[in-house]
Amino acid sequence: MQKSTFGVIISNRSFFPDHLVTEGREAILRKLKKMGYDIVILSEQDTPLGAVVTLVDAKKCAALFQKNREKIDGIIVCLPNFGEEIGIASAIEMSKLEVPILVQACDDDPNKLDLANRNDSFCGKLSVCNSLYQRGIKFTNTTLHTCSIDSNELTNDIERFEKICRVVKRIRTARIGVIGTRPNAFQTVRYSEKLLQASGITVSPVDLSEIIFKAQKMSDNERVSKRVAEIKTYGKINAMVTDEKIVKQAKLSLTLEKWIDENECDASAIQCWDSLENNYGCAACLSMSMMGEKGKPSACETDVTGALSMYVLHLASGQPSGYLDWNNNFTDNRDICISQHCSNFPKSFFGTEFEIGNLDILGTTIGPEKCFGALKAQVVSGPMTFIKISTDDIHGKIKTYIGEGEFLDQKINSFGGLALCKIPNLQKLMNYICQNGYEHHVAMNRSLSAGLLEEALGKYLGWEVYLHS
């Protein structure tokens, strides 16, 4: 993913040492450049030492940030000494940039607390945060109250902050494609386009018949041949599957991706059950998996907020997301459950060879010859973050629950795409889901991202967030 651009504010207070400002400014710029970020900052010709102290300085900083508003993903405030809280808060307020803000303060050297070297940033940070709080400006704190600019702690904080910025920025302009209508039996996936649009999320729909028609009319050209070859190397195809079915899947895959690209969608939700199988002759799971592996997640049963959940996880981690059901209990350990789907899991979920075959359950009712495209294996063990975003129309809000757990490698005796999940206090989570009207679906990702997602979605987007623990 492309690296972010940060607006940087360095501050000063006149009766503290100026040399700390110069040294701190050079150190934070050096660090950010080394980490690969672009920077927007006042020069030392714009204001004394390139710092923000007075109202005049604040206006110059705000104007610079306004000029670069399309570039700036977040603001980093650096306090090499006590700093001037009014100048900092005024600059941010006047810039009118509604982006995440990270506040960092430098360590004092306990052996250099004389007038020529002390910085008192420990105290100054409290004043800056208080001033931001008074103005209703949301901000992110560093892990340690003060830290060295060259520390690993600040490196980790900046990397985490970049992910928060990425989630906030991309979600405010996200486009979700909805391909087909909601299956009649799935009232659980109903949602509010208007609530999503209020957060900047646009839903772009298309009738499933248009996709089917375009896939059926596609000729057997070079692009189809390349996609067939890609499918054959993506996983182990069941020996009973004919080349005709693989070609059909390839044409569906290309048609879906073309529509999603043309409509600039970041994620999609597809009517995968069971009109596509009956009217076109294959399942959508494989096509959805391949898109997800490429960073364009796709959710089942036209679950739009599910697609958004998958996309949020992808933004936070840079890794593909899967979409599952909370499905079965497992043994007497009530913190372990089975999550399962047909499935459309990205191939990186498995970590081992997996089979691509026919849908198991649907194949028994409409015939396996219409159901090619399901990925079959168990998710390999490792850390996991789960999330479900939902629009609560009754209360007029977007809400979400988020948590972390792990995938286990104990074998599950079942079929389809399988995941054995261990989640602390799982029964508490299930009760929360039931009592608060959440869907049976859940997005999962092979990362640990719950904390930064709570901050991005709750603090900066203003959604209701339950962080499970």
C-alpha positions as CSV (number, residue, x, y, z in Angstrom):
1,M,0.0,0.0,0.0
2,Q,1.1,3.6,-0.7
3,K,2.8,5.3,2.2
4,S,1.0,8.2,3.9
5,T,1.7,11.9,3.9
6,F,1.8,13.6,7.3
7,G,1.4,17.2,8.3
8,V,4.0,17.9,11.0
9,I,3.7,20.5,13.7
10,I,6.8,21.4,15.8
11,S,6.2,23.7,18.7
12,N,8.3,25.8,21.0
13,R,8.0,27.9,24.2
14,S,10.2,30.9,24.4
15,F,11.8,30.3,27.8
16,F,12.8,26.7,27.0
17,P,16.0,25.9,25.1
18,D,15.7,26.6,21.3
19,H,18.4,24.0,20.5
20,L,16.0,21.3,21.5
21,V,13.5,22.5,18.9
22,T,16.1,22.4,16.1
23,E,17.4,19.0,17.2
24,G,13.9,17.6,17.6
25,R,12.7,19.0,14.2
26,E,15.7,17.4,12.4
27,A,15.2,14.1,14.2
28,I,11.5,13.7,13.5
29,L,11.9,14.7,9.8
30,R,14.8,12.3,9.5
31,K,12.8,9.5,11.1
32,L,9.7,10.0,9.0
33,K,11.7,10.2,5.7
34,K,13.6,7.0,6.7
35,M,10.2,5.3,7.2
36,G,9.2,6.3,3.7
37,Y,6.6,9.0,4.6
38,D,6.1,12.3,2.8
39,I,6.0,15.4,5.0
40,V,4.2,18.8,4.9
41,I,5.8,21.2,7.4
42,L,6.6,24.9,7.8
43,S,10.2,25.8,6.8
44,E,12.6,27.6,9.1
45,Q,12.1,30.6,6.8
46,D,8.3,30.5,7.3
47,T,8.5,30.9,11.1
48,P,11.4,31.0,13.7
49,L,12.9,27.5,13.8
50,G,10.0,26.3,11.6
51,A,7.9,26.0,14.8
52,V,4.3,27.0,15.6
53,V,4.1,29.3,18.6
54,T,2.1,32.5,17.9
55,L,-1.2,33.0,16.2
56,V,0.6,34.3,13.2
57,D,2.6,31.0,13.1
58,A,-0.7,29.0,13.5
59,K,-2.3,30.8,10.5
60,K,0.7,30.1,8.3
61,C,0.6,26.4,9.3
62,A,-3.1,26.2,8.8
63,A,-2.8,27.8,5.3
64,L,0.0,25.3,4.4
65,F,-2.1,22.4,5.5
66,Q,-5.1,23.7,3.7
67,K,-3.1,24.0,0.5
68,N,-2.1,20.3,0.9
69,R,-5.4,19.0,2.2
70,E,-5.7,16.4,-0.6
71,K,-2.3,15.0,0.3
72,I,-2.3,15.0,4.1
73,D,-3.5,11.8,5.7
74,G,-2.8,12.7,9.3
75,I,-1.1,15.3,11.6
76,I,1.8,14.6,13.9
77,V,2.5,17.0,16.7
78,C,6.0,16.9,18.1
79,L,7.0,18.5,21.4
80,P,10.8,18.8,21.7
81,N,10.2,21.1,24.7
82,F,7.1,22.3,26.6
83,G,5.6,23.8,23.4
84,E,2.8,26.3,23.0
85,E,-0.6,24.6,23.3
86,I,-2.7,27.5,21.9
87,G,-0.6,27.7,18.8
88,I,-0.8,24.0,18.1
89,A,-4.6,23.8,18.7
90,S,-5.3,26.9,16.7
91,A,-3.3,25.7,13.7
92,I,-5.2,22.4,13.7
93,E,-8.5,24.0,14.2
94,M,-8.0,26.6,11.5
95,S,-6.7,24.0,9.0
96,K,-10.1,22.3,9.1
97,L,-8.5,19.0,8.3
98,E,-10.6,16.3,9.8
99,V,-7.7,13.8,9.9
100,P,-6.3,11.7,12.8
101,I,-3.7,13.5,15.0
102,L,-0.8,11.9,16.9
103,V,0.7,13.8,19.8
104,Q,4.3,13.0,20.7
105,A,6.5,14.5,23.5
106,C,10.2,14.0,23.9
107,D,11.9,12.5,26.9
108,D,14.0,14.6,29.2
109,D,17.5,13.5,30.1
110,P,17.4,13.1,33.9
111,N,21.1,14.2,34.0
112,K,20.3,17.4,32.0
113,L,17.6,19.1,33.9
114,D,19.4,22.4,34.0
115,L,18.0,25.6,32.3
116,A,20.1,25.1,29.2
117,N,18.8,21.5,28.5
118,R,15.5,20.7,30.2
119,N,12.5,20.4,28.0
120,D,9.5,19.7,30.4
121,S,7.6,18.0,27.5
122,F,6.1,15.6,30.0
123,C,4.2,18.6,31.4
124,G,3.7,20.4,28.1
125,K,1.9,17.4,26.5
126,L,-0.8,17.6,29.2
127,S,-1.4,21.2,28.2
128,V,-1.6,20.4,24.5
129,C,-4.0,17.5,25.0
130,N,-6.1,19.7,27.3
131,S,-6.4,22.4,24.7
132,L,-7.3,19.9,22.0
133,Y,-9.9,18.4,24.3
134,Q,-11.5,21.8,25.0
135,R,-11.9,22.3,21.3
136,G,-13.4,18.9,20.6
137,I,-10.4,17.8,18.5
138,K,-9.9,14.1,18.6
139,F,-6.3,12.8,18.8
140,T,-4.2,9.7,19.3
141,N,-1.7,9.4,22.1
142,T,1.6,7.6,21.9
143,T,2.1,4.4,23.9
144,L,4.5,6.1,26.4
145,H,3.6,9.6,27.7
146,T,7.1,10.7,26.5
147,C,9.6,8.9,24.3
148,S,12.7,9.5,22.3
149,I,12.2,10.3,18.7
150,D,14.7,7.6,17.8
151,S,12.9,5.0,19.9
152,N,11.4,1.7,18.7
153,E,8.3,2.7,20.6
154,L,7.7,5.8,18.5
155,T,8.4,3.8,15.3
156,N,5.7,1.3,16.3
157,D,3.3,4.2,17.2
158,I,3.8,5.9,13.9
159,E,3.2,2.7,12.0
160,R,0.0,2.0,13.9
161,F,-1.0,5.7,13.4
162,E,-0.5,5.3,9.6
163,K,-2.9,2.4,9.6
164,I,-5.5,4.4,11.6
165,C,-5.1,7.2,9.0
166,R,-5.5,4.8,6.1
167,V,-8.7,3.3,7.5
168,V,-10.2,6.7,8.3
169,K,-9.4,8.2,4.9
170,R,-10.4,5.2,2.7
171,I,-13.6,4.5,4.6
172,R,-14.7,8.1,4.2
173,T,-14.6,7.6,0.4
174,A,-15.3,3.9,0.1
175,R,-17.4,2.4,-2.7
176,I,-19.1,-0.9,-2.1
177,G,-20.6,-2.8,-5.1
178,V,-23.7,-4.8,-4.5
179,I,-24.2,-7.4,-7.3
180,G,-27.7,-8.8,-7.3
181,T,-30.5,-8.6,-4.8
182,R,-30.7,-9.8,-1.2
183,P,-31.8,-13.5,-1.0
184,N,-35.3,-13.6,0.4
185,A,-34.3,-15.9,3.3
186,F,-31.6,-13.5,4.5
187,Q,-33.3,-10.6,6.2
188,T,-30.3,-10.5,8.5
189,V,-28.2,-8.8,5.8
190,R,-30.6,-5.8,5.4
191,Y,-28.8,-2.5,5.8
192,S,-29.2,1.3,5.4
193,E,-27.5,3.0,2.4
194,K,-28.3,6.4,4.0
195,L,-26.4,5.7,7.2
196,L,-23.5,4.4,5.2
197,Q,-23.6,7.5,2.9
198,A,-23.5,9.8,6.0
199,S,-20.1,8.4,6.7
200,G,-19.0,8.8,3.1
201,I,-19.6,5.2,2.0
202,T,-21.3,4.9,-1.4
203,V,-23.2,1.7,-2.5
204,S,-23.2,1.0,-6.2
205,P,-25.7,-1.7,-7.3
206,V,-26.1,-3.8,-10.4
207,D,-28.7,-6.4,-11.3
208,L,-27.3,-9.9,-11.3
209,S,-28.8,-10.5,-14.7
210,E,-26.5,-8.0,-16.3
211,I,-23.4,-9.9,-14.9
212,I,-24.8,-13.2,-16.1
213,F,-25.6,-11.9,-19.5
214,K,-22.1,-10.4,-20.0
215,A,-20.4,-13.5,-18.8
216,Q,-22.5,-15.7,-21.1
217,K,-21.7,-13.5,-24.1
218,M,-18.0,-13.4,-23.5
219,S,-16.0,-15.1,-26.3
220,D,-13.3,-17.7,-25.7
221,N,-10.5,-15.2,-26.0
222,E,-6.9,-14.9,-24.7
223,R,-8.0,-13.2,-21.5
224,V,-10.3,-16.2,-20.7
225,S,-7.5,-18.6,-21.4
226,K,-5.2,-16.8,-19.0
227,R,-7.8,-16.8,-16.3
228,V,-8.4,-20.5,-16.8
229,A,-4.7,-21.1,-16.4
230,E,-4.7,-18.9,-13.2
231,I,-7.6,-20.9,-11.8
232,K,-5.8,-24.2,-12.4
233,T,-2.8,-23.0,-10.4
234,Y,-4.8,-21.3,-7.7
235,G,-5.7,-24.6,-6.0
236,K,-6.2,-28.3,-6.6
237,I,-9.3,-28.7,-8.8
238,N,-11.4,-31.8,-8.1
239,A,-10.9,-34.4,-10.8
240,M,-14.7,-34.5,-11.5
241,V,-14.7,-30.9,-12.7
242,T,-14.7,-30.4,-16.4
243,D,-12.9,-27.8,-18.4
244,E,-16.3,-26.4,-19.4
245,K,-17.0,-25.5,-15.8
246,I,-13.6,-23.9,-15.3
247,V,-14.1,-21.7,-18.4
248,K,-17.5,-20.7,-17.1
249,Q,-15.9,-19.7,-13.8
250,A,-13.2,-17.8,-15.6
251,K,-15.7,-15.7,-17.6
252,L,-17.7,-15.0,-14.4
253,S,-14.4,-13.9,-12.7
254,L,-13.5,-11.5,-15.5
255,T,-17.0,-10.1,-15.7
256,L,-17.1,-9.4,-12.0
257,E,-13.7,-7.8,-11.9
258,K,-14.4,-5.6,-14.9
259,W,-17.7,-4.3,-13.4
260,I,-16.0,-3.6,-10.0
261,D,-13.1,-1.8,-11.7
262,E,-15.3,0.3,-13.9
263,N,-17.4,1.4,-10.9
264,E,-14.3,2.0,-8.8
265,C,-15.5,-0.3,-6.1
266,D,-13.2,-1.1,-3.2
267,A,-15.2,-4.2,-2.1
268,S,-18.3,-6.0,-3.2
269,A,-21.2,-8.2,-2.0
270,I,-22.7,-10.8,-4.3
271,Q,-26.0,-12.6,-4.6
272,C,-24.2,-15.9,-4.5
273,W,-27.0,-18.2,-3.4
274,D,-28.7,-19.5,-5.4
275,S,-29.8,-17.5,-8.5
276,L,-26.3,-17.5,-9.9
277,E,-26.0,-21.3,-9.8
278,N,-29.5,-21.9,-11.3
279,N,-29.2,-19.2,-14.0
280,Y,-25.6,-19.2,-14.9
281,G,-24.3,-22.6,-13.8
282,C,-21.5,-22.1,-11.3
283,A,-20.8,-20.7,-7.8
284,A,-19.2,-17.3,-7.1
285,C,-16.9,-18.4,-4.3
286,L,-13.8,-19.0,-6.3
287,S,-14.1,-15.7,-8.1
288,M,-14.7,-13.9,-4.8
289,S,-11.6,-15.6,-3.3
290,M,-9.4,-14.5,-6.1
291,M,-10.5,-10.9,-5.8
292,G,-10.0,-11.0,-2.0
293,E,-6.5,-12.3,-2.4
294,K,-5.8,-9.3,-4.7
295,G,-7.1,-6.9,-2.1
296,K,-10.7,-6.5,-3.4
297,P,-12.7,-8.4,-0.8
298,S,-16.2,-9.8,-1.6
299,A,-18.9,-10.9,0.8
300,C,-21.6,-13.5,0.5
301,E,-25.3,-13.2,0.2
302,T,-25.2,-9.5,-0.7
303,D,-24.0,-8.6,2.8
304,V,-22.9,-5.0,2.1
305,T,-21.8,-4.2,5.7
306,G,-20.0,-7.6,5.6
307,A,-18.0,-6.4,2.5
308,L,-17.2,-3.2,4.4
309,S,-16.1,-5.2,7.4
310,M,-13.7,-7.2,5.2
311,Y,-12.4,-4.0,3.6
312,V,-11.7,-2.4,6.9
313,L,-9.7,-5.4,8.0
314,H,-7.7,-5.3,4.8
315,L,-6.9,-1.6,5.2
316,A,-5.7,-2.1,8.8
317,S,-3.5,-5.1,8.0
318,G,-2.7,-5.1,4.3
319,Q,-3.7,-8.8,4.4
320,P,-6.7,-10.5,2.6
321,S,-9.9,-11.0,4.6
322,G,-12.3,-13.9,4.8
323,Y,-16.0,-14.0,5.4
324,L,-17.5,-16.7,7.7
325,D,-20.5,-17.8,9.7
326,W,-20.4,-18.2,13.5
327,N,-21.4,-21.8,13.0
328,N,-20.9,-24.5,15.6
329,N,-19.8,-25.2,19.2
330,F,-16.7,-27.5,19.5
331,T,-15.9,-29.8,22.5
332,D,-16.5,-28.7,26.1
333,N,-14.2,-25.7,25.7
334,R,-16.8,-22.9,25.3
335,D,-14.1,-20.4,24.1
336,I,-13.7,-22.5,20.9
337,C,-16.1,-22.6,18.0
338,I,-16.3,-23.6,14.4
339,S,-16.6,-20.9,11.8
340,Q,-17.5,-22.1,8.3
341,H,-18.6,-21.0,4.8
342,C,-19.0,-22.6,1.4
343,S,-16.3,-20.9,0.9
344,N,-14.8,-17.8,-0.6
345,F,-11.8,-17.7,1.7
346,P,-8.6,-16.1,0.1
347,K,-6.1,-18.8,-0.6
348,S,-3.6,-17.3,1.9
349,F,-6.1,-18.3,4.7
350,F,-5.2,-22.0,4.1
351,G,-1.4,-22.0,4.0
352,T,-1.6,-25.5,2.5
353,E,-3.0,-27.2,-0.6
354,F,-6.7,-26.9,-0.8
355,E,-9.4,-28.3,-3.1
356,I,-11.6,-26.4,-5.5
357,G,-14.8,-28.3,-6.0
358,N,-18.6,-28.0,-5.9
359,L,-20.8,-26.5,-3.2
360,D,-21.7,-29.3,-0.8
361,I,-25.1,-28.4,0.6
362,L,-26.5,-26.6,-2.4
363,G,-25.2,-29.3,-4.7
364,T,-27.5,-31.8,-3.0
365,T,-30.6,-29.8,-3.9
366,I,-29.9,-28.2,-7.3
367,G,-27.2,-30.6,-8.6
368,P,-23.4,-30.5,-8.3
369,E,-23.0,-29.7,-12.0
370,K,-24.3,-26.1,-11.3
371,C,-22.1,-25.5,-8.2
372,F,-18.4,-25.5,-9.2
373,G,-16.3,-22.9,-7.3
374,A,-16.1,-23.8,-3.6
375,L,-12.8,-23.8,-1.8
376,K,-12.4,-26.7,0.7
377,A,-9.8,-26.8,3.5
378,Q,-9.3,-25.8,7.0
379,V,-7.7,-22.4,7.8
380,V,-4.2,-22.8,9.1
381,S,-3.4,-21.8,12.7
382,G,-2.3,-18.3,13.7
383,P,-3.5,-14.9,15.1
384,M,-6.8,-13.5,14.0
385,T,-8.9,-10.3,14.2
386,F,-12.7,-10.4,13.7
387,I,-15.1,-7.6,13.1
388,K,-18.7,-7.1,12.0
389,I,-20.0,-3.7,11.0
390,S,-23.8,-3.2,11.0
391,T,-26.2,-0.4,10.3
392,D,-28.7,-0.1,13.2
393,D,-31.7,1.6,11.4
394,I,-33.9,1.6,14.5
395,H,-31.4,3.7,16.5
396,G,-30.0,5.6,13.4
397,K,-26.3,4.6,13.9
398,I,-23.5,2.5,12.5
399,K,-22.2,0.0,15.1
400,T,-19.5,-2.6,15.2
401,Y,-17.9,-5.2,17.4
402,I,-14.2,-6.0,17.2
403,G,-12.0,-8.5,18.8
404,E,-9.0,-10.8,18.6
405,G,-8.4,-14.5,18.9
406,E,-6.6,-17.3,17.1
407,F,-7.1,-20.0,14.5
408,L,-6.4,-23.4,15.9
409,D,-5.1,-26.4,13.9
410,Q,-7.1,-29.2,15.6
411,K,-8.8,-31.1,12.9
412,I,-12.6,-30.4,12.2
413,N,-14.6,-33.3,10.9
414,S,-16.7,-31.4,8.4
415,F,-16.8,-30.0,4.8
416,G,-16.4,-26.7,3.0
417,G,-14.2,-23.9,4.2
418,L,-13.5,-24.4,7.9
419,A,-11.9,-22.4,10.7
420,L,-11.5,-23.5,14.3
421,C,-11.5,-20.3,16.3
422,K,-10.4,-19.7,19.9
423,I,-11.7,-16.4,21.4
424,P,-11.5,-15.4,25.0
425,N,-14.9,-15.1,26.7
426,L,-16.6,-16.4,23.6
427,Q,-19.9,-16.9,25.4
428,K,-19.9,-13.2,26.4
429,L,-19.3,-12.2,22.8
430,M,-22.1,-14.5,21.5
431,N,-24.5,-13.0,24.1
432,Y,-23.5,-9.5,23.0
433,I,-24.1,-10.4,19.3
434,C,-27.6,-11.8,20.1
435,Q,-28.6,-8.9,22.4
436,N,-27.6,-6.2,20.0
437,G,-29.0,-7.5,16.7
438,Y,-25.9,-8.4,14.8
439,E,-25.8,-10.8,11.8
440,H,-24.6,-14.4,11.9
441,H,-21.8,-13.4,9.5
442,V,-18.3,-12.2,10.6
443,A,-15.2,-11.0,8.8
444,M,-11.8,-12.3,9.8
445,N,-8.2,-11.5,9.0
446,R,-4.9,-13.1,9.8
447,S,-3.6,-10.1,11.8
448,L,-4.0,-8.4,15.2
449,S,-5.7,-5.1,14.4
450,A,-8.5,-4.7,16.9
451,G,-7.0,-1.8,18.9
452,L,-6.3,0.5,16.0
453,L,-9.7,-0.3,14.4
454,E,-11.4,0.6,17.6
455,E,-9.7,4.0,17.5
456,A,-10.2,4.6,13.8
457,L,-13.9,3.6,13.7
458,G,-14.9,4.8,17.1
459,K,-12.8,7.9,17.8
460,Y,-12.5,9.4,14.3
461,L,-15.5,8.0,12.4
462,G,-17.8,8.3,15.4
463,W,-19.3,4.8,15.1
464,E,-20.4,2.8,18.2
465,V,-17.7,0.3,18.9
466,Y,-17.6,-2.7,21.2
467,L,-14.1,-4.0,21.8
468,H,-14.4,-7.5,23.0
469,S,-12.1,-8.8,25.7
